[in-house]
Amino acid sequence: MERFRLLHNTASLRAGWLEKRLRFQEELLPLVEARMGVTVGSADPRARAVLATAFACLDAASMAWVDNDGKGDILDLYDECLAAVRG
């Protein structure tokens, strides 16, 4: 829990984590494009939107989990975040 708080509350660590996550999203992009039937490397933004949404939901779930002192299941929080996005 202390590590999560440190990551979420230290600007430089958070920035480094976000940069690493963006690189990871770029590496995943061709896989998601292929799975969605999008031409790999095209300018179609849908696969990027799916990845960005999934990671934003993970961020929201982890922040809520930290705010609740680690109470509850982070995967349940993630599911709640995805449900909110889906409408």
C-alpha positions as CSV (number, residue, x, y, z in Angstrom):
1,M,0.0,0.0,0.0
2,E,2.8,2.4,0.8
3,R,4.3,1.9,-2.7
4,F,1.0,2.6,-4.3
5,R,0.6,5.7,-2.3
6,L,4.1,6.8,-3.1
7,L,3.5,6.3,-6.8
8,H,0.2,8.1,-6.8
9,N,1.3,11.0,-4.7
10,T,4.8,11.7,-6.1
11,A,4.7,13.7,-9.3
12,S,8.0,12.5,-10.7
13,L,7.2,8.8,-10.0
14,R,3.7,9.2,-11.5
15,A,5.1,10.9,-14.6
16,G,7.6,8.0,-15.1
17,W,4.8,5.4,-14.6
18,L,2.6,7.2,-17.2
19,E,5.5,7.4,-19.7
20,K,6.1,3.6,-19.2
21,R,2.4,2.9,-19.6
22,L,2.3,4.9,-22.8
23,R,5.2,2.9,-24.2
24,F,3.4,-0.3,-23.2
25,Q,0.2,0.8,-24.9
26,E,2.2,1.4,-28.2
27,E,3.6,-2.1,-27.9
28,L,0.1,-3.5,-27.5
29,L,-1.5,-1.4,-30.2
30,P,-0.7,-3.8,-33.2
31,L,-2.2,-6.7,-31.2
32,V,-5.4,-4.8,-30.4
33,E,-5.7,-3.5,-34.0
34,A,-5.4,-7.1,-35.4
35,R,-7.9,-8.4,-32.9
36,M,-10.4,-5.6,-33.9
37,G,-9.8,-6.2,-37.6
38,V,-8.3,-2.8,-38.0
39,T,-5.4,-2.5,-40.5
40,V,-2.3,-2.6,-38.4
41,G,-0.5,0.8,-38.4
42,S,-3.5,2.6,-39.9
43,A,-4.7,6.0,-38.7
44,D,-7.9,4.4,-37.3
45,P,-8.2,5.6,-33.7
46,R,-10.5,2.9,-32.3
47,A,-7.8,0.5,-31.1
48,R,-6.0,3.4,-29.4
49,A,-9.2,4.5,-27.8
50,V,-9.8,0.9,-26.4
51,L,-6.3,0.8,-25.0
52,A,-6.5,4.3,-23.5
53,T,-9.9,3.5,-21.9
54,A,-8.7,0.2,-20.4
55,F,-5.7,1.9,-18.9
56,A,-7.7,4.9,-17.7
57,C,-10.0,2.5,-15.9
58,L,-7.1,0.8,-14.3
59,D,-5.8,4.1,-13.1
60,A,-9.2,5.1,-11.7
61,A,-9.6,1.7,-10.0
62,S,-6.1,1.8,-8.4
63,M,-6.6,5.4,-7.2
64,A,-9.9,4.4,-5.6
65,W,-8.3,1.3,-4.1
66,V,-5.5,3.5,-2.6
67,D,-8.0,6.0,-1.3
68,N,-9.9,3.2,0.4
69,D,-6.7,2.0,2.1
70,G,-6.6,-1.2,0.0
71,K,-10.0,-2.3,1.1
72,G,-12.0,-4.2,-1.5
73,D,-11.0,-6.0,-4.6
74,I,-9.2,-3.9,-7.2
75,L,-10.5,-6.1,-10.0
76,D,-14.1,-5.3,-8.8
77,L,-13.2,-1.6,-8.9
78,Y,-11.8,-2.0,-12.4
79,D,-15.1,-3.7,-13.5
80,E,-17.1,-0.9,-12.0
81,C,-15.0,1.7,-14.0
82,L,-15.4,-0.2,-17.2
83,A,-19.2,-0.4,-16.6
84,A,-19.3,3.3,-16.1
85,V,-17.5,3.9,-19.4
86,R,-19.8,1.5,-21.2
87,G,-22.8,3.5,-19.9
